[in-house]
Amino acid sequence: MLSTRPQCISGVDAKFASRGSAPRATRVAHRGQNRLGGFTLIEILIVVVILGILAAIVLPQFTSAADESRTNSLKMTLFRVRTQIEIYYQQHGAYPSLATLEDQLTLASNDAGDTAAIGTSGYKLGPYLQEFPLNPETGTNTVSAGAVGTSAWYYDETTGELKANNSTEARAY
């Protein structure tokens, strides 16, 4: 008995084989293969908007971290120099003078506070610092007893007080 159903030729229905065209599913897949790869303008715009939002959230965190780092560096520098000024005071009985502060902290000294090159006979005290530090906010190491902004550091030779002098806020440290 013959079947009324058309026979398949290589998986393609016979009725399509006679027309010379493939079934619809095959044609759609074939058309998709001809499509050029890439992104649409809308897809690219969505990605750009998302990146912009992420940048707006992340960048302020980095700038505040940099400011915080400079402030911490300033505080640590002040702590280190103040400690050395106190050691100088304990060894000499007086604070270094403003005029010779850098030399008195970076060179060897005797009991009277006179300075000389490191290793000079009779100058057994110091040095207290290898070099006088830069203020991280200004990048300079000038010292004065003047108003805010006139130098990198403020120093009071009667009390041994050392402060940052670049701004009123920094001078509070």
MDTraj code that builds the backbone (N, CA, C; nanometers):
import mdtraj as md
import numpy as np

residues = "MET LEU SER THR ARG PRO GLN CYS ILE SER GLY VAL ASP ALA LYS PHE ALA SER ARG GLY SER ALA PRO ARG ALA THR ARG VAL ALA HIS ARG GLY GLN ASN ARG LEU GLY GLY PHE THR LEU ILE GLU ILE LEU ILE VAL VAL VAL ILE LEU GLY ILE LEU ALA ALA ILE VAL LEU PRO GLN PHE THR SER ALA ALA ASP GLU SER ARG THR ASN SER LEU LYS MET THR LEU PHE ARG VAL ARG THR GLN ILE GLU ILE TYR TYR GLN GLN HIS GLY ALA TYR PRO SER LEU ALA THR LEU GLU ASP GLN LEU THR LEU ALA SER ASN ASP ALA GLY ASP THR ALA ALA ILE GLY THR SER GLY TYR LYS LEU GLY PRO TYR LEU GLN GLU PHE PRO LEU ASN PRO GLU THR GLY THR ASN THR VAL SER ALA GLY ALA VAL GLY THR SER ALA TRP TYR TYR ASP GLU THR THR GLY GLU LEU LYS ALA ASN ASN SER THR GLU ALA ARG ALA TYR".split()
xyz = np.array([
    [0.0830, -0.1152, 0.0000],
    [0.0000, 0.0000, 0.0000],
    [0.0886, 0.1230, 0.0000],
    [0.0497, 0.2182, -0.0804],
    [0.1265, 0.3418, -0.0935],
    [0.0793, 0.4434, 0.0086],
    [0.1738, 0.5135, 0.0593],
    [0.1430, 0.6161, 0.1581],
    [0.1000, 0.7435, 0.0868],
    [0.0047, 0.8132, 0.1441],
    [-0.0401, 0.9399, 0.0870],
    [0.0507, 1.0548, 0.1309],
    [0.1268, 1.0248, 0.2206],
    [0.2186, 1.1262, 0.2727],
    [0.3395, 1.1373, 0.1800],
    [0.3831, 1.2595, 0.1459],
    [0.4997, 1.2724, 0.0577],
    [0.6253, 1.2256, 0.1292],
    [0.7172, 1.1756, 0.0523],
    [0.8416, 1.1256, 0.1075],
    [0.9397, 1.2390, 0.1300],
    [1.0283, 1.2164, 0.2253],
    [1.1301, 1.3167, 0.2561],
    [1.2544, 1.2867, 0.1759],
    [1.3116, 1.3873, 0.1220],
    [1.4376, 1.3739, 0.0507],
    [1.5409, 1.4496, 0.1328],
    [1.6315, 1.3792, 0.1936],
    [1.7388, 1.4377, 0.2755],
    [1.6850, 1.5307, 0.3829],
    [1.5768, 1.4996, 0.4457],
    [1.5238, 1.5795, 0.5546],
    [1.4437, 1.6996, 0.5074],
    [1.4260, 1.7183, 0.3809],
    [1.3494, 1.8321, 0.3291],
    [1.2209, 1.7765, 0.2713],
    [1.1087, 1.8387, 0.3043],
    [0.9816, 1.7898, 0.2523],
    [0.9835, 1.7887, 0.1000],
    [0.9215, 1.6904, 0.0417],
    [0.9213, 1.6739, -0.1037],
    [0.8556, 1.7913, -0.1731],
    [0.7512, 1.8483, -0.1120],
    [0.6825, 1.9590, -0.1788],
    [0.7744, 2.0799, -0.1919],
    [0.8686, 2.0980, -0.0921],
    [0.9629, 2.2089, -0.1013],
    [1.0743, 2.1749, -0.1988],
    [1.1051, 2.0482, -0.2081],
    [1.2103, 2.0052, -0.2993],
    [1.1695, 2.0330, -0.4433],
    [1.0422, 2.0151, -0.4735],
    [0.9974, 2.0391, -0.6092],
    [1.0006, 2.1882, -0.6425],
    [0.9804, 2.2773, -0.5455],
    [0.9834, 2.4209, -0.5689],
    [1.1259, 2.4761, -0.5715],
    [1.2170, 2.4031, -0.5148],
    [1.3548, 2.4489, -0.5102],
    [1.3832, 2.5427, -0.3947],
    [1.2978, 2.5464, -0.2941],
    [1.3236, 2.6326, -0.1778],
    [1.3238, 2.5484, -0.0518],
    [1.3945, 2.5955, 0.0462],
    [1.4058, 2.5233, 0.1725],
    [1.2907, 2.5614, 0.2628],
    [1.2634, 2.4801, 0.3661],
    [1.1583, 2.5152, 0.4626],
    [1.1905, 2.6486, 0.5311],
    [1.0872, 2.7102, 0.5897],
    [1.0986, 2.8436, 0.6501],
    [1.2078, 2.8489, 0.7571],
    [1.2148, 2.7528, 0.8478],
    [1.3136, 2.7530, 0.9554],
    [1.4540, 2.7583, 0.8980],
    [1.4763, 2.6864, 0.7927],
    [1.6078, 2.6844, 0.7313],
    [1.6369, 2.8193, 0.6666],
    [1.5382, 2.8785, 0.6034],
    [1.5585, 3.0073, 0.5384],
    [1.5903, 3.1157, 0.6401],
    [1.5240, 3.1180, 0.7561],
    [1.5489, 3.2186, 0.8585],
    [1.6903, 3.2047, 0.9128],
    [1.7294, 3.0811, 0.9417],
    [1.8640, 3.0580, 0.9915],
    [1.9656, 3.1016, 0.8873],
    [1.9366, 3.0740, 0.7636],
    [2.0287, 3.1110, 0.6569],
    [2.0407, 3.2627, 0.6472],
    [1.9274, 3.3328, 0.6608],
    [1.9288, 3.4782, 0.6569],
    [2.0096, 3.5350, 0.7735],
    [1.9991, 3.4752, 0.8933],
    [2.0735, 3.5205, 1.0098],
    [2.2232, 3.5061, 0.9919],
    [2.2650, 3.4099, 0.9153],
    [2.4068, 3.3900, 0.8913],
    [2.4636, 3.5000, 0.8031],
    [2.3828, 3.5596, 0.7210],
    [2.4288, 3.6668, 0.6332],
    [2.4389, 3.8002, 0.7056],
    [2.3778, 3.8136, 0.8228],
    [2.3782, 3.9385, 0.8996],
    [2.5202, 3.9697, 0.9458],
    [2.5631, 4.0946, 0.9290],
    [2.6959, 4.1351, 0.9733],
    [2.6992, 4.1459, 1.1250],
    [2.8100, 4.1024, 1.1875],
    [2.8218, 4.1092, 1.3331],
    [2.8420, 4.2539, 1.3767],
    [2.8006, 4.2895, 1.4980],
    [2.8192, 4.4237, 1.5509],
    [2.7069, 4.4608, 1.6452],
    [2.7180, 4.5828, 1.7002],
    [2.6187, 4.6300, 1.7951],
    [2.5362, 4.7407, 1.7314],
    [2.4138, 4.7515, 1.7755],
    [2.3296, 4.8605, 1.7261],
    [2.3639, 4.9877, 1.8014],
    [2.3214, 5.0990, 1.7479],
    [2.3461, 5.2286, 1.8106],
    [2.2837, 5.2351, 1.9502],
    [2.1681, 5.1797, 1.9672],
    [2.1005, 5.1797, 2.0976],
    [2.1816, 5.1017, 2.2001],
    [2.2344, 4.9873, 2.1627],
    [2.3154, 4.9067, 2.2546],
    [2.4406, 4.9831, 2.2985],
    [2.5039, 5.0492, 2.2046],
    [2.6243, 5.1270, 2.2377],
    [2.5893, 5.2434, 2.3297],
    [2.4794, 5.3120, 2.3033],
    [2.4378, 5.4238, 2.3887],
    [2.4065, 5.3780, 2.5309],
    [2.3443, 5.2645, 2.5445],
    [2.3133, 5.2117, 2.6785],
    [2.4422, 5.1846, 2.7555],
    [2.5419, 5.1252, 2.6900],
    [2.6691, 5.0972, 2.7560],
    [2.7385, 5.2275, 2.7966],
    [2.7364, 5.3285, 2.7103],
    [2.7995, 5.4574, 2.7415],
    [2.7308, 5.5236, 2.8610],
    [2.6003, 5.5181, 2.8668],
    [2.5266, 5.5760, 2.9795],
    [2.5613, 5.5032, 3.1093],
    [2.5687, 5.3724, 3.1058],
    [2.6028, 5.2950, 3.2258],
    [2.7441, 5.3287, 3.2724],
    [2.8389, 5.3387, 3.1792],
    [2.9766, 5.3755, 3.2163],
    [2.9827, 5.5160, 3.2752],
    [2.9043, 5.6077, 3.2203],
    [2.8997, 5.7435, 3.2746],
    [2.8471, 5.7468, 3.4170],
    [2.7447, 5.6687, 3.4440],
    [2.6890, 5.6624, 3.5800],
    [2.7917, 5.6040, 3.6767],
    [2.8597, 5.4973, 3.6367],
    [2.9621, 5.4375, 3.7226],
    [3.0771, 5.5345, 3.7489],
    [3.1192, 5.6085, 3.6473],
    [3.2269, 5.7060, 3.6653],
    [3.1845, 5.8163, 3.7612],
    [3.0613, 5.8606, 3.7520],
    [3.0120, 5.9653, 3.8415],
    [3.0081, 5.9188, 3.9869],
    [2.9894, 5.7917, 4.0078],
    [2.9859, 5.7373, 4.1444],
    [3.1267, 5.7156, 4.1985],
    [3.2181, 5.6674, 4.1159],
    [3.3507, 5.6255, 4.1620],
    [3.4497, 5.7414, 4.1738],
    [3.4508, 5.8358, 4.0811],
    [3.5524, 5.9421, 4.0813],
    [3.5556, 6.0255, 4.2092],
    [3.4447, 6.0673, 4.2659],
    [3.4532, 6.1445, 4.3908],
    [3.5189, 6.0675, 4.5049],
    [3.5073, 5.9360, 4.5054],
    [3.5712, 5.8565, 4.6100],
    [3.7226, 5.8630, 4.5978],
    [3.7739, 5.8665, 4.4750],
    [3.9186, 5.8742, 4.4556],
    [3.9725, 6.0110, 4.4954],
    [3.9001, 6.1177, 4.4643],
    [3.9491, 6.2513, 4.4994],
    [3.9484, 6.2706, 4.6500],
    [3.8486, 6.2198, 4.7191],
    [3.8486, 6.2334, 4.8646],
    [3.9579, 6.1478, 4.9274],
    [3.9896, 6.0349, 4.8662],
    [4.0975, 5.9500, 4.9176],
    [4.2324, 6.0201, 4.9037],
    [4.2528, 6.0926, 4.7950],
    [4.3785, 6.1661, 4.7752],
    [4.3918, 6.2783, 4.8780],
    [4.2835, 6.3508, 4.9040],
    [4.2866, 6.4574, 5.0051],
    [4.3139, 6.3995, 5.1439],
    [4.2499, 6.2899, 5.1733],
    [4.2698, 6.2249, 5.3028],
    [4.4139, 6.1761, 5.3181],
    [4.4706, 6.1268, 5.2109],
    [4.6089, 6.0789, 5.2131],
    [4.7058, 6.1939, 5.2410],
    [4.6840, 6.3093, 5.1762],
    [4.7701, 6.4264, 5.2011],
    [4.7579, 6.4736, 5.3457],
    [4.6375, 6.4743, 5.3979],
    [4.6167, 6.5160, 5.5363],
    [4.6877, 6.4213, 5.6324],
    [4.6766, 6.2912, 5.6090],
    [4.7443, 6.1943, 5.6945],
    [4.8957, 6.2072, 5.6846],
    [4.9459, 6.2323, 5.5648],
    [5.0891, 6.2525, 5.5466],
    [5.1364, 6.3754, 5.6236],
    [5.0585, 6.4817, 5.6183],
    [5.0913, 6.6045, 5.6919],
    [5.0952, 6.5780, 5.8423],
    [4.9972, 6.5066, 5.8934],
    [4.9927, 6.4755, 6.0368],
    [5.1113, 6.3895, 6.0801],
    [5.1470, 6.2915, 5.9984],
    [5.2607, 6.2049, 6.0325],
    [5.3927, 6.2824, 6.0282],
    [5.4071, 6.3714, 5.9310],
    [5.5278, 6.4537, 5.9220],
    [5.5392, 6.5439, 6.0436],
    [5.4289, 6.6062, 6.0822],
    [5.4295, 6.6911, 6.2017],
    [5.4661, 6.6105, 6.3258],
    [5.4098, 6.4931, 6.3407],
    [5.4396, 6.4085, 6.4566],
    [5.5890, 6.3760, 6.4635],
    [5.6449, 6.3388, 6.3472],
    [5.7868, 6.3003, 6.3421],
    [5.8777, 6.4185, 6.3773],
    [5.8525, 6.5360, 6.3196],
    [5.9385, 6.6521, 6.3458],
    [5.9192, 6.7019, 6.4887],
    [5.7960, 6.7040, 6.5370],
    [5.7718, 6.7472, 6.6753],
    [5.8449, 6.6567, 6.7745],
    [5.8451, 6.5265, 6.7471],
    [5.9163, 6.4324, 6.8339],
    [6.0651, 6.4658, 6.8380],
    [6.1236, 6.4953, 6.7222],
    [6.2665, 6.5273, 6.7163],
    [6.2980, 6.6613, 6.7829],
    [6.2073, 6.7559, 6.7718],
    [6.2261, 6.8842, 6.8420],
    [6.2251, 6.8617, 6.9926],
    [6.1389, 6.7735, 7.0415],
    [6.1345, 6.7431, 7.1856],
    [6.2612, 6.6716, 7.2318],
    [6.3129, 6.5828, 7.1477],
    [6.4397, 6.5170, 7.1828],
    [6.5511, 6.6212, 7.1896],
    [6.5543, 6.7133, 7.0942],
    [6.6537, 6.8215, 7.0952],
    [6.6424, 6.9009, 7.2259],
    [6.5182, 6.9328, 7.2642],
    [6.4939, 7.0090, 7.3871],
    [6.5471, 6.9329, 7.5100],
    [6.5207, 6.8028, 7.5153],
    [6.5672, 6.7227, 7.6288],
    [6.7198, 6.7191, 7.6369],
    [6.7862, 6.7185, 7.5229],
    [6.9325, 6.7102, 7.5217],
    [7.0014, 6.8460, 7.5397],
    [6.9357, 6.9549, 7.5003],
    [6.9991, 7.0865, 7.5039],
    [6.9390, 7.1811, 7.6088],
    [6.8219, 7.1495, 7.6597],
    [6.7593, 7.2358, 7.7597],
    [6.6893, 7.3568, 7.6998],
    [6.6856, 7.3681, 7.5698],
    [6.6164, 7.4785, 7.5016],
    [6.5726, 7.4301, 7.3641],
    [6.4718, 7.4980, 7.3089],
    [6.4275, 7.4622, 7.1740],
    [6.5213, 7.5252, 7.0717],
    [6.5318, 7.4655, 6.9524],
    [6.6150, 7.5257, 6.8476],
    [6.5619, 7.6638, 6.8097],
    [6.6505, 7.7539, 6.7716],
    [6.6061, 7.8870, 6.7305],
    [6.5468, 7.8803, 6.5903],
    [6.4604, 7.9753, 6.5591],
    [6.3965, 7.9798, 6.4278],
    [6.5007, 7.9988, 6.3176],
    [6.5991, 8.0856, 6.3417],
    [6.6988, 8.1181, 6.2397],
    [6.7837, 7.9971, 6.2012],
    [6.8075, 7.9067, 6.2950],
    [6.8955, 7.7921, 6.2665],
    [6.8249, 7.6574, 6.2850],
    [6.6931, 7.6580, 6.2807],
    [6.6150, 7.5360, 6.3058],
    [6.6584, 7.4202, 6.2162],
    [6.6680, 7.4421, 6.0877],
    [6.7015, 7.3329, 5.9961],
    [6.8411, 7.2779, 6.0248],
    [6.9392, 7.3653, 6.0459],
    [7.0749, 7.3184, 6.0770],
    [7.0796, 7.2431, 6.2088],
    [7.0110, 7.2947, 6.3101],
    [7.0143, 7.2305, 6.4411],
    [6.9495, 7.0925, 6.4402],
    [6.8579, 7.0683, 6.3470],
    [6.7927, 6.9377, 6.3402],
    [6.8596, 6.8419, 6.2411],
    [6.9361, 6.8941, 6.1444],
    [6.9940, 6.8073, 6.0411],
    [7.1455, 6.7908, 6.0520],
    [7.2107, 6.8651, 6.1400],
    [7.3558, 6.8536, 6.1598],
    [7.3847, 6.8022, 6.3010],
    [7.5083, 6.7696, 6.3259],
    [7.5496, 6.7312, 6.4615],
    [7.5593, 6.8582, 6.5457],
    [7.5405, 6.8442, 6.6766],
    [7.5497, 6.9614, 6.7641],
    [7.6185, 6.9225, 6.8951],
    [7.6642, 7.0260, 6.9651],
    [7.7231, 7.0026, 7.0971],
    [7.6218, 7.0438, 7.2031],
    [7.6600, 7.0372, 7.3308],
    [7.5682, 7.0704, 7.4400],
    [7.5188, 7.2146, 7.4341],
    [7.5992, 7.3042, 7.3809],
    [7.5630, 7.4455, 7.3730],
    [7.4693, 7.4751, 7.2559],
    [7.4514, 7.3800, 7.1654],
    [7.3627, 7.4012, 7.0507],
    [7.4362, 7.4452, 6.9253],
    [7.5685, 7.4535, 6.9311],
    [7.6465, 7.4863, 6.8116],
    [7.6422, 7.3661, 6.7173],
    [7.6422, 7.3914, 6.5880],
    [7.6320, 7.2821, 6.4910],
    [7.7604, 7.2655, 6.4101],
    [7.7793, 7.1455, 6.3609],
    [7.8940, 7.1124, 6.2760],
    [7.8567, 6.9927, 6.1909],
    [7.9411, 6.9595, 6.0971],
    [7.9170, 6.8438, 6.0103],
    [7.9080, 6.7173, 6.0948],
    [7.8327, 6.6231, 6.0470],
    [7.8159, 6.4960, 6.1177],
    [7.9518, 6.4270, 6.1284],
    [7.9846, 6.3807, 6.2497],
    [8.1114, 6.3119, 6.2737],
    [8.2214, 6.4025, 6.3254],
    [8.1932, 6.5315, 6.3391],
    [8.2937, 6.6241, 6.3910],
    [8.3153, 6.5962, 6.5394],
    [8.4410, 6.5949, 6.5820],
    [8.4757, 6.5686, 6.7211],
    [8.4150, 6.6753, 6.8124],
    [8.3548, 6.6315, 6.9230],
    [8.2943, 6.7226, 7.0195],
    [8.1480, 6.7542, 6.9907],
    [8.0967, 6.7088, 6.8792],
    [7.9561, 6.7320, 6.8415],
    [7.8853, 6.5963, 6.8402],
    [7.8557, 6.5515, 6.9616],
    [7.8042, 6.4152, 6.9778],
    [7.6513, 6.4037, 6.9660],
    [7.5790, 6.5143, 6.9633],
    [7.4323, 6.5091, 6.9583],
    [7.3824, 6.5267, 6.8142],
    [7.2693, 6.4689, 6.7876],
    [7.2096, 6.4824, 6.6534],
    [7.2814, 6.3964, 6.5511],
    [7.2453, 6.4029, 6.4301],
    [7.1349, 6.4806, 6.3734],
    [6.9998, 6.4178, 6.4100],
    [6.9008, 6.5000, 6.4099],
    [6.7667, 6.4550, 6.4484],
    [6.6817, 6.4200, 6.3260],
    [6.7142, 6.4817, 6.2135],
    [6.6463, 6.4530, 6.0866],
    [6.7505, 6.4437, 5.9761],
    [6.7280, 6.3616, 5.8766],
    [6.8190, 6.3577, 5.7619],
    [6.8059, 6.4845, 5.6792],
    [6.6839, 6.5322, 5.6638],
    [6.6567, 6.6591, 5.5954],
    [6.5258, 6.7139, 5.6503],
    [6.5113, 6.8447, 5.6413],
    [6.3877, 6.9042, 5.6908],
    [6.2780, 6.8716, 5.5898],
    [6.1648, 6.8178, 5.6364],
    [6.0631, 6.7649, 5.5444],
    [5.9877, 6.8735, 5.4675],
    [5.9358, 6.8324, 5.3519],
    [5.8482, 6.9173, 5.2723],
    [5.7074, 6.9093, 5.3296],
    [5.6376, 7.0192, 5.3220],
    [5.4958, 7.0191, 5.3572],
    [5.4230, 6.9525, 5.2401],
    [5.3497, 6.8425, 5.2617],
    [5.2849, 6.7720, 5.1508],
    [5.1817, 6.8560, 5.0764],
    [5.1312, 6.9596, 5.1400],
    [5.0314, 7.0450, 5.0752],
    [5.0956, 7.1484, 4.9834],
    [5.2155, 7.1958, 5.0183],
    [5.2787, 7.3030, 4.9401],
    [5.3979, 7.2545, 4.8590],
    [5.4597, 7.1455, 4.9011],
    [5.5783, 7.0957, 4.8323],
    [5.7045, 7.1742, 4.8653],
    [5.6997, 7.2577, 4.9688],
    [5.8163, 7.3355, 5.0106],
    [5.8450, 7.3080, 5.1577],
    [5.9621, 7.3563, 5.2057],
    [5.9956, 7.3332, 5.3467],
    [6.0391, 7.4618, 5.4171],
    [5.9875, 7.5741, 5.3737],
    [6.0209, 7.7007, 5.4387],
    [5.9575, 7.7083, 5.5768],
    [6.0276, 7.7739, 5.6697],
    [5.9796, 7.7855, 5.8079],
    [5.9819, 7.9326, 5.8473],
    [5.8750, 7.9768, 5.9138],
    [5.8704, 8.1140, 5.9656],
    [5.7778, 8.1185, 6.0856],
    [5.7747, 8.2350, 6.1480],
    [5.6814, 8.2575, 6.2588],
    [5.5720, 8.3522, 6.2127],
    [5.5544, 8.3651, 6.0798],
    [5.4594, 8.4600, 6.0224],
    [5.3182, 8.4069, 6.0122],
    [5.2371, 8.4866, 5.9441],
    [5.0948, 8.4569, 5.9273],
    [5.0736, 8.3364, 5.8361],
    [4.9511, 8.2864, 5.8365],
    [4.9142, 8.1723, 5.7531],
    [4.9433, 8.2050, 5.6067],
    [5.0081, 8.1116, 5.5396],
    [5.0375, 8.1284, 5.3974],
    [5.1717, 8.1910, 5.3668],
    [5.2445, 8.2367, 5.4676],
    [5.3738, 8.3006, 5.4416],
    [5.4869, 8.1996, 5.4301],
    [5.4644, 8.0768, 5.4715],
    [5.5664, 7.9721, 5.4623],
    [5.4975, 7.8365, 5.4696],
    [5.5770, 7.7305, 5.4487],
    [5.5204, 7.5955, 5.4554],
    [5.4938, 7.5526, 5.5995],
    [5.5830, 7.5963, 5.6914],
    [5.5721, 7.5578, 5.8320],
    [5.5753, 7.6813, 5.9203],
    [5.5010, 7.6743, 6.0301],
    [5.5033, 7.7781, 6.1339],
    [5.5797, 7.7198, 6.2526],
    [5.6756, 7.7981, 6.3075],
    [5.7525, 7.7495, 6.4221],
    [5.7634, 7.8601, 6.5260],
    [5.7338, 7.8258, 6.6505],
    [5.7494, 7.9181, 6.7628],
    [5.8668, 7.8684, 6.8460],
    [5.9759, 7.9422, 6.8431],
    [6.0983, 7.8964, 6.9109],
    [6.0897, 7.9029, 7.0631],
    [5.9945, 7.9769, 7.1186],
    [5.9835, 7.9823, 7.2651],
    [5.9111, 7.8594, 7.3206],
    [5.8201, 7.8018, 7.2412],
    [5.7447, 7.6854, 7.2888],
    [5.7811, 7.5571, 7.2139],
    [5.8526, 7.5688, 7.1037],
    [5.8865, 7.4520, 7.0224],
    [5.7708, 7.4027, 6.9384],
    [5.6677, 7.4845, 6.9271],
    [5.5480, 7.4456, 6.8534],
    [5.5726, 7.4544, 6.7017],
    [5.5441, 7.3463, 6.6305],
    [5.5564, 7.3405, 6.4848],
    [5.4203, 7.3059, 6.4276],
    [5.3758, 7.3857, 6.3297],
    [5.2465, 7.3619, 6.2651],
    [5.2602, 7.3810, 6.1158],
    [5.1671, 7.3218, 6.0424],
    [5.1589, 7.3482, 5.8987],
    [5.1082, 7.4909, 5.8833],
    [5.1590, 7.5617, 5.7838],
    [5.1252, 7.7028, 5.7697],
    [5.0612, 7.7347, 5.6357],
    [5.0155, 7.6332, 5.5623],
    [4.9603, 7.6586, 5.4303],
    [4.8143, 7.7016, 5.4317],
    [4.7407, 7.6697, 5.5372],
    [4.6004, 7.7116, 5.5476],
    [4.5596, 7.7147, 5.6952],
    [4.4528, 7.7854, 5.7222],
    [4.4033, 7.7921, 5.8595],
    [4.3625, 7.6530, 5.9075],
    [4.3025, 7.5747, 5.8194],
    [4.2620, 7.4383, 5.8572],
    [4.3835, 7.3521, 5.8893],
    [4.4865, 7.3568, 5.8052],
    [4.6055, 7.2744, 5.8280],
    [4.6821, 7.3224, 5.9507],
    [4.6731, 7.4507, 5.9814],
    [4.7465, 7.5037, 6.0969],
    [4.6889, 7.4491, 6.2278],
    [4.5687, 7.3964, 6.2235],
    [4.5066, 7.3400, 6.3440],
    [4.5687, 7.2078, 6.3839],
    [4.6446, 7.1442, 6.2962],
    [4.7021, 7.0127, 6.3289],
    [4.8162, 7.0263, 6.4236],
])
top = md.Topology()
chain = top.add_chain()
for i, resn in enumerate(residues, 1):
    res = top.add_residue(resn, chain, resSeq=i)
    for name in ("N", "CA", "C"):
        top.add_atom(name, md.element.get_by_symbol(name[0]), res)
traj = md.Trajectory(xyz[None], top)
